Amino acid sequence: MKITDVPAVAWDTAPTPLPTKQVYDWEALYQTLKEKHFLIIESDNVRGLYDCVEVKLFNNYLRKRNIPLFTKRLSKNRWFCTL
């Protein structure tokens, strides 16, 4: 995904809250993604230089269902996600 693929409105959109039970509710987050067409995930839980744990877990959840997730890092702790 290129930075030009990120819509201008995504830069100013508030982060999408991650629904949780005892663990993250990825199905609820997926339904939100389908409704809004994109998500902004903000997290300080970063591994290495580029990997956000929550984005990686959500991506793994969708890959098991054969749904491609496209992500772009917008800042140090903010990611844009779309289908």
C-alpha positions as CSV (number, residue, x, y, z in Angstrom):
1,M,0.0,0.0,0.0
2,K,1.3,3.4,-0.9
3,I,0.9,6.6,1.2
4,T,-1.2,8.1,-1.6
5,D,-3.8,5.2,-1.1
6,V,-4.6,6.6,2.4
7,P,-7.7,8.9,2.2
8,A,-7.1,12.5,3.4
9,V,-9.8,12.0,6.1
10,A,-7.8,9.2,7.7
11,W,-5.1,11.6,8.9
12,D,-7.5,13.5,11.2
13,T,-9.8,10.6,12.2
14,A,-9.9,9.6,15.8
15,P,-8.5,6.1,16.5
16,T,-11.0,3.3,16.4
17,P,-11.4,1.8,19.9
18,L,-10.5,-1.9,20.0
19,P,-13.5,-3.9,21.4
20,T,-12.4,-6.3,24.1
21,K,-13.8,-9.1,26.2
22,Q,-11.1,-11.0,28.1
23,V,-9.3,-10.8,24.8
24,Y,-9.7,-8.6,21.7
25,D,-13.0,-9.1,19.9
26,W,-11.6,-9.2,16.3
27,E,-15.0,-10.1,14.8
28,A,-16.5,-6.9,16.2
29,L,-13.5,-4.9,14.8
30,Y,-14.0,-6.6,11.4
31,Q,-17.7,-5.6,11.4
32,T,-16.6,-2.0,12.2
33,L,-14.1,-2.1,9.3
34,K,-16.7,-3.3,6.9
35,E,-19.0,-0.5,7.9
36,K,-16.5,2.3,7.9
37,H,-14.2,0.9,5.1
38,F,-11.1,1.8,7.1
39,L,-9.8,1.8,10.7
40,I,-7.2,3.8,12.6
41,I,-5.5,1.8,15.2
42,E,-3.4,3.6,17.8
43,S,-1.2,1.6,20.1
44,D,2.0,2.0,22.0
45,N,2.4,-1.8,21.9
46,V,5.1,-1.9,19.2
47,R,7.6,-4.7,18.5
48,G,10.8,-3.8,16.7
49,L,10.6,-0.9,14.3
50,Y,7.4,-1.5,12.5
51,D,5.2,-4.2,14.1
52,C,2.2,-3.2,16.1
53,V,1.0,-6.2,18.1
54,E,-2.7,-5.4,17.7
55,V,-2.5,-4.8,14.0
56,K,-0.5,-8.0,13.5
57,L,-3.0,-10.0,15.6
58,F,-6.0,-8.5,13.6
59,N,-4.2,-9.3,10.3
60,N,-3.6,-12.9,11.4
61,Y,-7.3,-13.2,12.3
62,L,-8.4,-12.0,8.9
63,R,-5.8,-14.1,7.0
64,K,-7.2,-17.3,8.6
65,R,-10.5,-16.3,7.0
66,N,-8.8,-15.5,3.6
67,I,-9.6,-11.8,3.9
68,P,-6.7,-9.5,2.9
69,L,-5.9,-6.6,5.2
70,F,-3.9,-3.6,3.9
71,T,-2.1,-1.5,6.5
72,K,0.0,1.7,6.4
73,R,1.8,3.2,9.4
74,L,0.9,6.8,9.7
75,S,3.0,7.8,12.7
76,K,5.0,6.3,15.5
77,N,1.9,4.7,17.1
78,R,-0.9,5.0,14.5
79,W,-1.9,2.6,11.7
80,F,-4.4,2.9,8.9
81,C,-6.1,-0.4,8.0
82,T,-8.4,-1.2,5.1
83,L,-9.7,-4.2,3.1
